[in-house]
Amino acid sequence: MTKGKILLWALASTAFTAPASAQDGDAGRAADEIVVTARQRAEALQDVPVAVSAISGVALEKAGVTQTRELFASTPGLYFSQTGQRQNDEQFYLTIRGVGSSPVVEPSVGVFVDGVYMPSLGWTADFLDLERVEILRGPQGALFGRNTEGGAVSIVTRKPSAELRGRVSTEVAEFGSWRGSASVSGPLAENLYASISGFASTTNGYMRNVTRNEHQDNRDRHGGRLMLRAVDLGGFEVLLSGDYMKSKGRFDAFGDAVAGQAITVVDPQAPAAARGTTLVSNPLAGRRYTTYGNDENRVSSENYGAALQIMRDIGPAVLTSITGYRRVRSRDIYDNDAIATASSVNGALTKQRILSQELRLVSDTQGPLSWIAGAYGFKERLSQDRLSQFFSGTTAGPIAGSGNGFGYVSDEATIRRDGLAIFGEVNYDVTEQLELSLGARYSYEKVRQDPNLNVAVQIGAVVVNVANATPRRKAFDGFSPSASLSYKLQPGILVYASAATGFKGGGFTKEVPNTPLQNAALDNETSLNYELGLKADLLDRAVRLNMALFYTKLKDQQLATRIELAPGTGVYIPSTLNVGRGHSQGIEVETVIRPVRPLRITGNLSYTDTRFDDYVASPATATAPAYDRAGQAFPEVPKWLASASVEYAFELGNDLMLVPNVSWRHIGSKYVGQGNASIPFITIDSYDLFDAQLALSRGPWSVVAFVKNIGDKYYLANRFQNQPATSAPGFLSWGKPGAPRQFGARFSYDF
């Protein structure tokens, strides 16, 4: 984001604030009061000394938001990292404040649904009948069962009650897109309630494969949730739920052919001719939203699970037991070279299941002291069965093939991770204005990998064979304390300071090790986060302003990388290595302004500056020297994320309400790659998107017309380059384009 845009954003906020002071009598509340459970007890959002954003289920429904990924830039610091060109859920991870920017083993940001941890393959499940979504920034190990080094996304569903209610909605849009959902909730018998919700969606997508003459990113999804709730069962409350989701279709592996893509090599061990920045073009460039691969890119996934929550008030505290089971299965196959001739195709079947148990005590007494204590255990299994084939006809680099095929990589790996943790926090009101909080967590995790690897690659007249079936195991533990001090300057204004440590257990890569570098276990990744925050409701609550300054130190960062299969092959395979030290620092701003009751203005801004402080990159081969990457920014992290929206509610009479809304999002530039000759740095440019919608409602029904990407902005959400050794000669440049302009409409009815 340019300095001019920053100044414009700040001036706009100031200008919008000014009328509120002159019209306090007509002003409305800037934001409806949201009760959150960020500290595992019900508290007003503005009273919690934690950087947390909360979005109600009603607000999500009005905006048409159905997945966590649609909140990027709309919530400060929340973004994603993609560790490969496979555009399926396995390759996406959430990041907060740049933490978790390049994970492979475990995510740094935890996603929870009603307190149950979602596996890394399953966090993209669609929203269904939600109460709210809470996004907590910074380590939260003292409050959640599963560890959350970078932050947590807590999804809270709407619980069934004695009230009979329901909702049906449908959406149609360009690109053959349709989505329908329905939910109903109410009593079954005395003290027994139930709810059921479901959805189905389909889209043809906006990409076209001209070689295969078919849609490239079509997708069908469907799923549902059933929930039973019983109260007053001898002092117990029981909540049982189960859910299922299935998705299948094609995905855009490489995307548009790109001309003039800048690639940068900074590795001092690279050949002199390769160093520096070079513009790389693709001879297929010239058509947008077009792919050329001869092999079908397809993906399918199933995600299901169940949870049992039992609560009992035992006097001074509430005892909660949460038992969760999740299972995810994902299969994909994709064209690794993205050209019209057979060169390389990859496929993988990945399965993950988690059984977890949490016991939690939360104080329930009046007085200055409150506390939480908990224990958590889990058993997780992750298996990956992968096959990569390189066919004849590829003559690039050192690899040349003949016959039916010249190379393959076949590996299977099962990773077992079992863990135990105890955690807790004590809050003490020193005075009516001053609160002190102390927390801690101890984690113990035992990891075992059972690999089965077979590799055969022809290099000229020589065939290289690599095999590995040696199990590996190791245990990891960590202690994570935290502390915060908050002070209420006056009613509606809270300031706080905090320090919290985060922990992400070590382990082994999903890829089967076939070099000495990959055989080493990964160490724990740890973080130390310092934060200063302000939460303020101003001008008779016409303005809400929340701000946070943060500085996060990271040690032994687990970073996705690539290393050479064997010296001289020119074939680089995924791996994960520990980085020495790094840091992330920045500022986050959230504001809601309501100068008059019908007018609502929102703004969000985050600036995240990341740096490696001590990173001597491991050599790509056992014989190559290492090189220093200290001073470089983290990959996959935009410095600037921002959004704003303006809406005005017109009362037309006869209970008719017309609400136009215009919104803007800014995603800052970032880079991907490693800066060496095989995986160079590639910059992904910043972009701005404008959306609008017009909602007409009366009582229980609502009709919304919307347009996304009003200006039909062409932008690339990601960029890639091929490996010359496994596809066409030389580097070819590819980009993952975002969606073009799309018109659509939604209808909903509540009862």
MITIGU-405059 format. One line per 10 residues: for each residue x, y, z of C-alpha. Coordinates in pm, whole numbers. Layout:
<recs>
X Y Z ~ ...
</recs>
This chain:
<recs>
0 0 0 ~ 140 341 -92 ~ 181 623 160 ~ -84 814 -31 ~ -338 538 20 ~ -254 517 390 ~ -306 892 428 ~ -633 873 232 ~ -756 589 457 ~ -671 788 771
-826 1112 642 ~ -1140 927 544 ~ -1174 784 893 ~ -1123 1130 1045 ~ -1373 1289 810 ~ -1634 1029 889 ~ -1576 1075 1261 ~ -1627 1451 1260 ~ -2005 1462 1211 ~ -2057 1233 1509
-1945 1500 1755 ~ -2190 1745 1608 ~ -2480 1503 1596 ~ -2441 1293 1908 ~ -2812 1297 1964 ~ -2874 1127 1630 ~ -2582 890 1646 ~ -2631 519 1683 ~ -2408 263 1841 ~ -2103 207 1624
-2118 -168 1674 ~ -2374 -400 1824 ~ -2242 -551 2145 ~ -2103 -897 2078 ~ -2048 -1143 2362 ~ -1742 -1360 2300 ~ -1586 -1660 2473 ~ -1229 -1581 2377 ~ -1123 -1654 2739 ~ -1366 -1949 2769
-1623 -1737 2956 ~ -1890 -1503 2825 ~ -1755 -1145 2811 ~ -1825 -832 2611 ~ -1583 -804 2319 ~ -1454 -464 2434 ~ -1376 -593 2785 ~ -1137 -866 2671 ~ -764 -768 2683 ~ -689 -976 2374
-659 -878 2008 ~ -978 -1045 1890 ~ -1222 -976 1608 ~ -1576 -1111 1622 ~ -1829 -1137 1340 ~ -2184 -1243 1412 ~ -2356 -1515 1215 ~ -2619 -1266 1102 ~ -2350 -1035 960 ~ -2188 -1329 776
-2523 -1428 623 ~ -2596 -1073 508 ~ -2256 -1049 342 ~ -2282 -1393 181 ~ -1964 -1515 355 ~ -1960 -1896 367 ~ -1593 -1984 439 ~ -1304 -1860 654 ~ -1096 -1777 346 ~ -1351 -1510 249
-1249 -1311 560 ~ -895 -1239 431 ~ -819 -864 453 ~ -1159 -806 616 ~ -999 -905 947 ~ -662 -754 1043 ~ -361 -984 1006 ~ -552 -1289 879 ~ -420 -1436 554 ~ -311 -1766 403
-1 -1949 289 ~ 14 -2192 1 ~ 310 -2429 3 ~ 279 -2570 -349 ~ 102 -2541 -681 ~ -164 -2793 -576 ~ -469 -2573 -519 ~ -647 -2809 -281 ~ -715 -2774 89 ~ -403 -2966 187
-183 -2691 46 ~ -352 -2400 226 ~ -272 -2285 579 ~ -399 -1988 775 ~ -150 -1728 893 ~ -187 -1448 1146 ~ 67 -1165 1168 ~ 296 -1361 936 ~ 326 -1650 1181 ~ 283 -1980 999
386 -1831 665 ~ 535 -2152 531 ~ 426 -2456 733 ~ 417 -2817 621 ~ 409 -3031 935 ~ 159 -2852 1162 ~ -37 -2527 1115 ~ 48 -2232 1339 ~ -312 -2107 1349 ~ -571 -2340 1501
-929 -2362 1375 ~ -1191 -2476 1628 ~ -1561 -2553 1583 ~ -1741 -2545 1919 ~ -1408 -2611 2089 ~ -1309 -2907 1870 ~ -981 -2870 1680 ~ -1017 -2902 1303 ~ -742 -3092 1117 ~ -519 -2903 876
-702 -3063 582 ~ -1047 -2966 704 ~ -1044 -2603 809 ~ -1210 -2485 484 ~ -1547 -2647 564 ~ -1847 -2425 484 ~ -2018 -2220 755 ~ -2353 -2362 870 ~ -2599 -2189 1106 ~ -2338 -1991 1301
-2366 -1778 1613 ~ -2036 -1600 1542 ~ -1673 -1634 1436 ~ -1393 -1512 1663 ~ -1040 -1449 1532 ~ -782 -1429 1812 ~ -438 -1296 1722 ~ -121 -1404 1902 ~ -46 -1722 2103 ~ -349 -1864 2288
-201 -2176 2447 ~ -334 -2097 2797 ~ -695 -2093 2673 ~ -739 -2365 2410 ~ -697 -2741 2417 ~ -482 -2774 2103 ~ -185 -2541 2081 ~ -221 -2215 1886 ~ 117 -2052 1830 ~ 6 -1778 1591
-359 -1740 1684 ~ -695 -1912 1664 ~ -1016 -1901 1463 ~ -1304 -2007 1687 ~ -1626 -2094 1503 ~ -1930 -2102 1731 ~ -2246 -2267 1598 ~ -2600 -2163 1692 ~ -2734 -2397 1960 ~ -3089 -2538 1942
-3331 -2412 2206 ~ -3703 -2401 2290 ~ -3751 -2140 2016 ~ -3868 -2280 1682 ~ -3675 -2106 1407 ~ -3550 -2171 1058 ~ -3393 -2018 750 ~ -3378 -2097 379 ~ -3155 -1917 132 ~ -3038 -1951 -224
-2783 -1772 -439 ~ -2729 -1765 -815 ~ -2439 -1597 -993 ~ -2240 -1593 -1313 ~ -2005 -1880 -1409 ~ -2286 -2128 -1352 ~ -2271 -2075 -977 ~ -2550 -2174 -739 ~ -2571 -2229 -364 ~ -2864 -2326 -148
-2887 -2377 228 ~ -3151 -2447 489 ~ -3167 -2486 866 ~ -3434 -2556 1124 ~ -3412 -2569 1501 ~ -3653 -2621 1789 ~ -3783 -2848 2066 ~ -3832 -3224 2034 ~ -3954 -3282 2388 ~ -3927 -3119 2728
-3563 -3014 2780 ~ -3461 -3174 2449 ~ -3385 -2965 2143 ~ -3250 -3033 1796 ~ -3126 -2854 1486 ~ -3042 -2965 1137 ~ -2875 -2763 862 ~ -2742 -2836 517 ~ -2611 -2681 198 ~ -2528 -2764 -162
-2333 -2559 -414 ~ -2197 -2586 -765 ~ -1994 -2369 -1001 ~ -1839 -2403 -1345 ~ -1561 -2165 -1244 ~ -1401 -1897 -1456 ~ -1098 -2088 -1593 ~ -1096 -2285 -1920 ~ -857 -2558 -2032 ~ -823 -2508 -2407
-623 -2827 -2460 ~ -889 -3048 -2303 ~ -1180 -2812 -2392 ~ -1333 -2820 -2045 ~ -1386 -2608 -1736 ~ -1070 -2595 -1528 ~ -1202 -2499 -1184 ~ -1556 -2636 -1160 ~ -1656 -2760 -813 ~ -1953 -2931 -645
-1992 -2924 -266 ~ -2256 -3040 -22 ~ -2279 -3102 349 ~ -2483 -3080 665 ~ -2486 -3080 1044 ~ -2718 -3241 1302 ~ -2720 -3127 1664 ~ -2901 -3252 1974 ~ -2907 -3061 2301 ~ -3042 -3180 2636
-3063 -2959 2946 ~ -3149 -3016 3312 ~ -3035 -3378 3307 ~ -2961 -3402 3677 ~ -2758 -3083 3657 ~ -2590 -3176 3327 ~ -2620 -3013 2986 ~ -2529 -3236 2690 ~ -2462 -3130 2333 ~ -2410 -3395 2065
-2333 -3299 1704 ~ -2225 -3460 1381 ~ -2138 -3310 1043 ~ -2038 -3418 693 ~ -1906 -3236 386 ~ -1800 -3358 43 ~ -1634 -3166 -239 ~ -1523 -3269 -586 ~ -1422 -3105 -910 ~ -1123 -2970 -1095
-873 -2713 -980 ~ -634 -2468 -1140 ~ -284 -2603 -1074 ~ -71 -2354 -1265 ~ -315 -2103 -1411 ~ -255 -1841 -1676 ~ 59 -1838 -1885 ~ 234 -1510 -1796 ~ 465 -1283 -1993 ~ 735 -1074 -1829
741 -1246 -1489 ~ 1042 -1130 -1285 ~ 1239 -1408 -1116 ~ 1525 -1327 -877 ~ 1819 -1544 -772 ~ 2019 -1422 -471 ~ 2194 -1747 -376 ~ 2566 -1662 -400 ~ 2640 -2027 -481 ~ 2426 -2010 -796
2607 -1966 -1128 ~ 2695 -1601 -1186 ~ 2486 -1591 -1503 ~ 2178 -1698 -1305 ~ 2204 -1439 -1028 ~ 2002 -1119 -1027 ~ 1655 -1049 -1168 ~ 1543 -1186 -1503 ~ 1219 -1137 -1692 ~ 1075 -1473 -1796
799 -1511 -2051 ~ 575 -1797 -2149 ~ 525 -1860 -2521 ~ 162 -1947 -2446 ~ 94 -1607 -2288 ~ -175 -1384 -2432 ~ -503 -1534 -2311 ~ -652 -1477 -1967 ~ -831 -1733 -1750 ~ -688 -2008 -1971
-484 -2322 -1902 ~ -313 -2563 -2141 ~ -226 -2882 -1953 ~ -304 -3210 -2126 ~ -379 -3395 -1801 ~ -691 -3338 -1594 ~ -645 -3157 -1263 ~ -906 -3293 -1025 ~ -960 -3312 -652 ~ -1212 -3472 -420
-1241 -3459 -43 ~ -1459 -3582 242 ~ -1464 -3417 582 ~ -1676 -3546 867 ~ -1680 -3582 1242 ~ -1872 -3581 1568 ~ -1846 -3400 1900 ~ -1986 -3459 2246 ~ -1988 -3172 2495 ~ -2100 -3228 2855
-2125 -2940 3104 ~ -2206 -2938 3474 ~ -2215 -2655 3726 ~ -2029 -2784 4032 ~ -2068 -2470 4241 ~ -1750 -2265 4229 ~ -1680 -2368 3870 ~ -1832 -2513 3553 ~ -1684 -2843 3440 ~ -1681 -2902 3064
-1584 -3216 2876 ~ -1535 -3194 2498 ~ -1478 -3515 2302 ~ -1410 -3475 1933 ~ -1346 -3700 1635 ~ -1254 -3571 1289 ~ -1169 -3756 970 ~ -1065 -3606 636 ~ -977 -3770 307 ~ -838 -3579 8
-736 -3713 -333 ~ -591 -3510 -618 ~ -409 -3550 -947 ~ -257 -3264 -1142 ~ -49 -3180 -1446 ~ 288 -3072 -1307 ~ 421 -2920 -1628 ~ 100 -2744 -1744 ~ 179 -2787 -2113 ~ -7 -2976 -2385
241 -3264 -2415 ~ 288 -3545 -2165 ~ 582 -3459 -1941 ~ 494 -3485 -1574 ~ 188 -3573 -1366 ~ 152 -3588 -987 ~ -111 -3740 -764 ~ -167 -3787 -392 ~ -411 -3946 -151 ~ -397 -3782 191
-593 -3894 495 ~ -609 -3745 842 ~ -799 -3835 1157 ~ -794 -3691 1506 ~ -946 -3813 1831 ~ -933 -3551 2107 ~ -1048 -3509 2466 ~ -1053 -3187 2665 ~ -1150 -3133 3029 ~ -1191 -2775 3143
-1283 -2602 3468 ~ -1390 -2237 3452 ~ -1461 -2042 3771 ~ -1819 -1933 3824 ~ -1807 -1716 4135 ~ -1837 -1345 4201 ~ -1531 -1156 4318 ~ -1199 -1023 4193 ~ -1053 -1367 4112 ~ -1142 -1575 3807
-958 -1869 3658 ~ -952 -2149 3404 ~ -774 -2486 3424 ~ -773 -2760 3164 ~ -618 -3078 3032 ~ -611 -3195 2672 ~ -510 -3513 2494 ~ -518 -3618 2130 ~ -423 -3896 1890 ~ -365 -3790 1530
-288 -3996 1221 ~ -182 -3842 891 ~ -101 -4056 587 ~ 4 -3953 239 ~ 39 -4180 -63 ~ 197 -3990 -350 ~ 311 -4073 -703 ~ 497 -3846 -945 ~ 575 -3963 -1297 ~ 801 -3804 -1560
729 -3922 -1913 ~ 937 -3953 -2229 ~ 956 -3649 -2448 ~ 1103 -3430 -2175 ~ 1456 -3337 -2272 ~ 1515 -3037 -2050 ~ 1805 -3003 -1810 ~ 2009 -3310 -1718 ~ 1716 -3552 -1747 ~ 1635 -3720 -2077
1381 -3997 -2117 ~ 1303 -4272 -2360 ~ 1046 -4549 -2382 ~ 725 -4535 -2184 ~ 868 -4331 -1898 ~ 1196 -4221 -1753 ~ 1128 -4144 -1390 ~ 894 -4169 -1096 ~ 877 -4085 -728 ~ 649 -4308 -523
622 -4254 -150 ~ 392 -4341 134 ~ 422 -4192 480 ~ 218 -4228 795 ~ 278 -3981 1075 ~ 144 -4059 1421 ~ 130 -3768 1662 ~ 3 -3821 2017 ~ -6 -3539 2268 ~ -96 -3434 2620
-119 -3082 2761 ~ -222 -2897 3074 ~ -309 -2530 3062 ~ -463 -2254 3267 ~ -500 -1884 3339 ~ -571 -1676 3647 ~ -727 -1328 3627 ~ -727 -1095 3925 ~ -896 -754 3952 ~ -636 -556 4146
-878 -262 4144 ~ -1204 -194 3962 ~ -999 -64 3669 ~ -682 -281 3679 ~ -671 -652 3589 ~ -369 -884 3602 ~ -368 -1214 3411 ~ -112 -1494 3432 ~ -127 -1810 3222 ~ 80 -2113 3133
80 -2429 2925 ~ 287 -2744 2918 ~ 276 -2959 2603 ~ 417 -3306 2538 ~ 397 -3466 2193 ~ 532 -3796 2061 ~ 577 -3830 1685 ~ 651 -4132 1467 ~ 689 -4151 1090 ~ 665 -4479 896
791 -4418 541 ~ 802 -4623 224 ~ 989 -4457 -60 ~ 1085 -4569 -410 ~ 1251 -4334 -660 ~ 1390 -4404 -1007 ~ 1522 -4121 -1225 ~ 1718 -4157 -1547 ~ 2003 -3908 -1583 ~ 2144 -3953 -1927
2238 -4322 -1940 ~ 2243 -4362 -1559 ~ 1941 -4455 -1350 ~ 1936 -4322 -992 ~ 1740 -4539 -747 ~ 1657 -4425 -394 ~ 1465 -4624 -133 ~ 1381 -4564 232 ~ 1158 -4758 470 ~ 1320 -4671 803
1077 -4563 1079 ~ 1165 -4251 1278 ~ 1034 -4133 1612 ~ 1097 -3854 1859 ~ 928 -3680 2154 ~ 891 -3304 2199 ~ 779 -3085 2487 ~ 751 -2717 2572 ~ 645 -2475 2845 ~ 457 -2161 2734
385 -1888 2994 ~ 184 -1571 2932 ~ 94 -1252 3118 ~ -117 -943 3059 ~ -209 -623 3238 ~ -519 -423 3143 ~ -655 -92 3268 ~ -992 77 3210 ~ -911 444 3167 ~ -1282 526 3177
-1603 348 3081 ~ -1561 230 2723 ~ -1183 270 2701 ~ -948 -20 2780 ~ -569 -34 2737 ~ -361 -347 2784 ~ -9 -488 2756 ~ 72 -855 2719 ~ 352 -1102 2661 ~ 282 -1460 2552
490 -1751 2432 ~ 380 -1994 2164 ~ 484 -2351 2087 ~ 455 -2570 1778 ~ 587 -2921 1823 ~ 860 -3065 1606 ~ 822 -3370 1391 ~ 886 -3503 1044 ~ 783 -3397 696 ~ 496 -3559 512
738 -3626 228 ~ 936 -3944 278 ~ 1304 -3864 346 ~ 1547 -3962 72 ~ 1847 -3743 154 ~ 2050 -3693 474 ~ 1901 -3343 506 ~ 1548 -3482 519 ~ 1631 -3757 767 ~ 1681 -3511 1052
1379 -3444 1274 ~ 1239 -3093 1291 ~ 1283 -2909 1621 ~ 1007 -2725 1807 ~ 914 -2383 1672 ~ 860 -2124 1947 ~ 743 -1765 1955 ~ 737 -1477 2200 ~ 474 -1212 2133 ~ 470 -863 2290
158 -655 2245 ~ 13 -316 2337 ~ -356 -265 2273 ~ -640 -11 2289 ~ -1015 -78 2280 ~ -1230 233 2278 ~ -1594 327 2228 ~ -1594 703 2169 ~ -1834 993 2112 ~ -2129 837 2290
-2045 502 2126 ~ -2077 644 1776 ~ -1715 540 1707 ~ -1543 216 1795 ~ -1164 209 1760 ~ -952 -96 1841 ~ -575 -95 1788 ~ -284 -328 1861 ~ 92 -294 1828 ~ 281 -624 1824
633 -763 1807 ~ 676 -1139 1769 ~ 1009 -1320 1796 ~ 1030 -1661 1630 ~ 1291 -1929 1696 ~ 1358 -2245 1492 ~ 1088 -2154 1243 ~ 965 -2455 1043 ~ 997 -2346 681 ~ 890 -2526 365
1174 -2558 116 ~ 1298 -2777 -168 ~ 1617 -2978 -191 ~ 1779 -3165 -479 ~ 1675 -3527 -512 ~ 2035 -3632 -574 ~ 2344 -3433 -677 ~ 2327 -3339 -1042 ~ 1968 -3452 -1109 ~ 1823 -3103 -1127
1504 -3245 -970 ~ 1404 -3064 -649 ~ 1161 -3216 -402 ~ 963 -3063 -112 ~ 1111 -3065 236 ~ 1095 -2871 563 ~ 1384 -2724 760 ~ 1425 -2521 1079 ~ 1523 -2156 1043 ~ 1736 -1992 1314
1553 -1675 1422 ~ 1308 -1425 1278 ~ 1057 -1162 1383 ~ 726 -1006 1285 ~ 615 -659 1391 ~ 336 -425 1302 ~ 8 -255 1382 ~ -359 -347 1348 ~ -656 -111 1340 ~ -1029 -185 1344
-1288 89 1338 ~ -1666 115 1312 ~ -1822 460 1272 ~ -2191 545 1294 ~ -2237 925 1277 ~ -2614 876 1235 ~ -2812 562 1299 ~ -2872 454 935 ~ -2509 508 827 ~ -2242 250 910
-1876 278 808 ~ -1611 17 882 ~ -1236 8 829 ~ -962 -247 896 ~ -589 -208 847 ~ -288 -424 927 ~ 80 -367 864 ~ 307 -669 909 ~ 683 -635 869 ~ 868 -968 880
1242 -1049 872 ~ 1473 -1345 908 ~ 1729 -1242 1172 ~ 1945 -1553 1163 ~ 1890 -1785 871 ~ 2176 -1974 714 ~ 1992 -2169 447 ~ 2084 -2536 434 ~ 2246 -2637 107 ~ 2031 -2795 -158
2273 -3088 -179 ~ 2517 -3243 63 ~ 2813 -3097 -126 ~ 2684 -2741 -187 ~ 2773 -2465 61 ~ 2507 -2290 264 ~ 2417 -1925 218 ~ 2284 -1650 443 ~ 1923 -1524 408 ~ 1924 -1293 711
1742 -967 643 ~ 1496 -1116 395 ~ 1121 -1100 459 ~ 914 -1412 521 ~ 760 -1562 207 ~ 382 -1548 152 ~ 325 -1247 383 ~ 178 -921 244 ~ 293 -616 439 ~ -41 -442 396
-394 -574 432 ~ -684 -329 443 ~ -1058 -308 391 ~ -1340 -57 425 ~ -1714 -55 372 ~ -1998 199 371 ~ -2368 122 396 ~ -2683 324 454 ~ -3024 187 560 ~ -3318 361 389
-3660 309 548 ~ -3912 302 261 ~ -4229 255 465 ~ -4447 -52 515 ~ -4149 -215 692 ~ -3947 -209 369 ~ -3573 -151 415 ~ -3325 -76 136 ~ -2957 -107 224 ~ -2684 -36 -33
-2329 -140 61 ~ -1996 -70 -109 ~ -1676 -237 12 ~ -1305 -230 -73 ~ -1020 -471 -4 ~ -648 -425 -49 ~ -402 -715 -58 ~ -41 -600 -48 ~ 243 -745 -252 ~ 432 -1053 -136
690 -1294 -269 ~ 722 -1670 -302 ~ 1024 -1892 -364 ~ 1367 -1948 -211 ~ 1602 -1733 -416 ~ 1807 -2018 -563 ~ 1848 -2117 -926 ~ 1577 -2382 -913 ~ 1316 -2203 -697 ~ 1380 -1829 -751
1201 -1544 -581 ~ 884 -1425 -756 ~ 698 -1109 -655 ~ 319 -1109 -656 ~ 183 -760 -707 ~ -67 -591 -477 ~ -426 -545 -589 ~ -746 -366 -489 ~ -1099 -502 -525 ~ -1434 -325 -498
-1762 -504 -431 ~ -2119 -379 -393 ~ -2458 -512 -296 ~ -2813 -379 -270 ~ -3040 -547 -15 ~ -3418 -510 0 ~ -3586 -664 304 ~ -3922 -674 473 ~ -3973 -868 792 ~ -3846 -1225 745
-3745 -1208 378 ~ -3456 -1045 202 ~ -3342 -1009 -160 ~ -2984 -904 -238 ~ -2830 -813 -574 ~ -2450 -807 -571 ~ -2146 -759 -789 ~ -1798 -873 -696 ~ -1487 -710 -843 ~ -1682 -415 -984
-1394 -291 -1198 ~ -1330 -637 -1349 ~ -976 -616 -1214 ~ -736 -877 -1351 ~ -497 -981 -1077 ~ -282 -1276 -980 ~ -334 -1427 -636 ~ -28 -1648 -678 ~ 256 -1716 -921 ~ 458 -2025 -1005
744 -2143 -1220 ~ 806 -2494 -1346 ~ 1115 -2703 -1279 ~ 1301 -2719 -1612 ~ 1426 -3069 -1532 ~ 1075 -3215 -1524 ~ 892 -3027 -1799 ~ 965 -2799 -2095 ~ 1311 -2651 -2150 ~ 1382 -2342 -1943
1163 -2162 -1695 ~ 800 -2107 -1788 ~ 598 -1850 -1594 ~ 247 -1912 -1464 ~ -1 -1718 -1254 ~ -310 -1804 -1049 ~ -567 -1539 -1152 ~ -836 -1422 -914 ~ -1201 -1415 -1016 ~ -1318 -1156 -1272
-1631 -948 -1223 ~ -1931 -1153 -1116 ~ -2298 -1053 -1087 ~ -2540 -1245 -872 ~ -2840 -1242 -640 ~ -2938 -1399 -305 ~ -3276 -1467 -150 ~ -3341 -1565 211 ~ -3642 -1627 432 ~ -3633 -1658 812
-3908 -1813 1020
</recs>
